[in-house]
Amino acid sequence: MKSQIIQIGNSQGIRIPKVLLEESGLKGEVDLEIHAEGVLIRNIEKPRAGWDEAFKTMAENEDDELVGANLSSDFEKKEWQW
């Protein structure tokens, strides 16, 4: 699909057809990266993207063990309440 570089105020840009935006899932703020072949446009990944779904899945599976905790004694494993 072809597009043209156009003047947008003091800058230049391109119009991305709706079909490409829908298929790519691009919306809002995006990340631009230079490659030898051209410019790569992709969604910005949020630092905590997907955490809500992961926590919900953990709760449904009753898998709420503290990640990264080094619980070594019996007291820490059985008696300690977080």
N, C-alpha and C positions, 0 to 999 in steps of 0.2 A: 504494500500500500504506500503510495507516495504522499508527501506533504511538503509544504514550503516553509522556509524560515521567514517570519514576518516581523515587522516592527511593532513593539509593544512598549510605548513610552520611550524611555531612553535605552531600553534593552531590546533584545530580539528573542523570539521564541517560536514554538511550533504549536499548531492545533492538533490535538490527538483525537481521532475519531471516536465517537461514543462506543462503537463496537469493540475497539481495541481496549478501551478503558474497562468495559464490562468483562471482557474475556480475561484481562490481566489482573483485575481486582485492584488496580491502582486508584487511590483516592486520597484526598487531603495532602499532607506533607509527604514528600518523596525524597529518596536519596539518589543523587546523580554521581556516577562514577565514570571516569575516562578509561577507555580501553583502546587498544590499537585499531580495532575495527570501527569505533565510534563511541557513543555515550550510552551507558546502561542506566535505565530508570527503574527503580524498585521501591516498594513500600518500605518505610522506616520501621524496623522492628522495635517495639516498645520493650524496655528492660524487663518488665514482668508479664509480658504477653503470655497467655495460656495458664497463668497460675490459678485463676478461678476454676477453670475446668479441671486442673490437676487436683486441687484441694477437694472439689466436689467428688471426683472419682475416688480419692483416698477415703473420704468420709463414707461413701457408699460401700466400700470394701472393708471398712473398719481397719484401715491401714494407716493409723495415725502415730506410728512410732516416730520418735524424734530422729530426724536424719542427721547423721554426723556425730551423734552423741556416743561417747565411749563409756557406756555403763558397765562397769566391771564387777562391782560387789553385788551380793544378793540384796542388800538394802537398796541400792540404787536401782536394781532391776525390778524389785517387788514393792517396796514401800514408798519410794519417792513419788510425790504428786506434782505434776507440772501445772 
